[in-house]
């Protein structure tokens, strides 16, 4: 069973990353496909993400998932709050019975360094260390994606609305201010060899 990472965040919130090694038939025998996904690998990611929801909470009613106009998946009765992310051969998910959540997983790719001016302000760029720019740039993108998914209402400008204030390496957290709702957030993160994970619970 390829559980790459798993963590109990609190009494009502669980987080996990699944390394996709199974076939599409395996996932389809366990979870329904909620929308037409034509690309085979994206379809596999889609199914793995939903499989992971029920792996984290065995009673998760994934057959009730609906998709909002912002493309955020949700349950109409909000019995669970959840967020899904996928990249490469990995699917990540966070599920909570009581709190709004957002999660993002990213593979470290050199392309992210070219995108830095589009999603980081000058103050945020000053937080980057020269010898870890790739890792931190990937992490900061992942952190902002997690906040975007936590918010769930769309129309977010990563530079204008999501402000990363300070990275605390000892506690693996980032202080954040989300200006759209004037909310102080703590973004949690983990580095892996080739992967970053960021999540928000609030």
N, C-alpha and C positions, 0 to 999 in steps of 0.2 A: 504494500500500500504506500504510494509515493507522497506521503505528507512531508513536504519540505520544511515547513515551519508551522508551529501551532502555539497559541498563547491564550490563556484565560485572562482577559483584561480586568474584569471585576465579576461580581456575582451574576450579572445579567448580560455580559458582553464577551464574545469569543472571536478570535482572529486566526486565520490560517492561510498558508500558501500551499498549493498543490502542484507538484511537478507532473506534467501531462505525459504519461507513458502508455495510456490505454488507447484502445481503438474507439472510433466513433460509435460502434455497435455497443460497446460496454456502457458508455454514457447514456445512449438512447434507451437502453434497457432499464435504466434507473431514473432518468429525468425526462420530462417533455421538452421539446424544442419550441420556444415561445414565438419566434419570428423567423422569417425566411432569411437564412444566411447562406449565400451562394459559395463563398470561398471556403474550401474544405478545412483549412487550418483555423480560420476565424470561427467556423462552425464548431470545431473541436474545443476551442477556447470558450465559446459561449456555453456549451454543454458542461464543460468542466467547472466553470464558475457556478452554475446552478447546482451541480452535484455537490460542490463544496459547501453550499449553504446548508444542505441537509446533513452533511457530514458533521458540521459544527453544532447544529441543533437538529437532532433526528426528527423532531416534529414539525420542522419548517414546511409550511404549505406552499411549495414552489409552483404548484399548479394554479395558484391564485394571483401570481405576479402579473401586474399590469405595467405598461410603459407610459410615462407622462409625456407631455408635449416637449419637455426639455430632454427627453430620451432617458430620464432617470427611471429605473425600475422601482416599483413600490408595491406594497400590499394595501388594498383599500381600507382595511380596518386597522392598519399599523400595529398588528399584533407583534411584528418584529420590524425594527429598523435595520437596513442592511445596505451594503455597498460592495460592488464587485469590480475587480480590475484584472486585466490579463496582458501579458507580453511574452513573445516567444513561446516557450514550452511551459509557461507558468500561469496559474490562475490564483488570484488572491481574493479573499472575502472577509468582511467583518460583519457580525450580526449582533444586535442588541435588543433586548426586550424592553428597555427603558430609556435609551438615549439615542439622539441623532448621531450618525456615524459617517465616516468617509475613509476610503482606503485607496492606495495606489501602489503598484509595483512597476519598476522600470529596469530594463537592462541598461548597463552602462555603455553608451555609444558615443564616439567622438563628435557626432553631429550636434549633440546638445550644446556644445561650446559655442557653435555658431548662432544658436538661438538665444543665448544669454541676454543680449540687448532687448529682445522682444518681451521677456517675461520677468527680468530683474531690474529694479531701479538702481541708480548709482549707489545709494546707501547699501543696498543688498549686495551689489557686486563687491563692495568693500569688505564683505564678510568672507569672501573666497580667498583661500590660501593658494599661492602660486603652484605648490607641489601637489595639491589635491583638487585642482580645478574640475577635472572630469567627474570625480566622485561627488564633490559638493554641488556642482551644477546639476547633475542628475538628481541628487537628493532634493535640491531646492525646487526643481520642476515637479518632482513627485510630491513634495510637501504641498505645493500650491494646487496640484490636481486633487489631493486628498481634501483640501479645504473646499474646492469647487464642488466635489461630490457630496461633501457634508452639507453644504448650503442647498444644493439640489434645485434651485430655481432658475438657473441659467443666467445669461447676460452678465458675466463676470469678466472684467479686465484684469488679467493676472498682475500687471504692473500697478494699476491704479487702485485696485480694491483689496489685494492680498499683500500685506506688508510683513515680511519676515524681519524680526527685530534682533534676535540673538540666538545663536546655536550653542547649546550646552552639551558638549561631547560626553561629559561624565554621566549625565542622566539620559543621554540620547533623546533630547527634546529640543524643540525650536519654539521660541516665543513668537506669537503672530497676532496681528491686529487686522480684523476683517472689517473694512470701512463701510461696506454696504449695510451692515447691521450694527456697526459700532460694537463689535464683539471681540474680546480678548480670548485667544485660543492657545492651547498647548498642542503642538504637533509632535507626536512620538515617531521615532524612526529606528530602523535597523539597517546596518550595512551587511551585505553578504559579499562573497568574492566577486561576483559579476552582476549583482542585483541590489537595488535599494527598495526598501519598503517604508511607507509613511502612512500614518493613520491619525484620525481625529475622532474623539469621543466627547460630546458635550450636550 
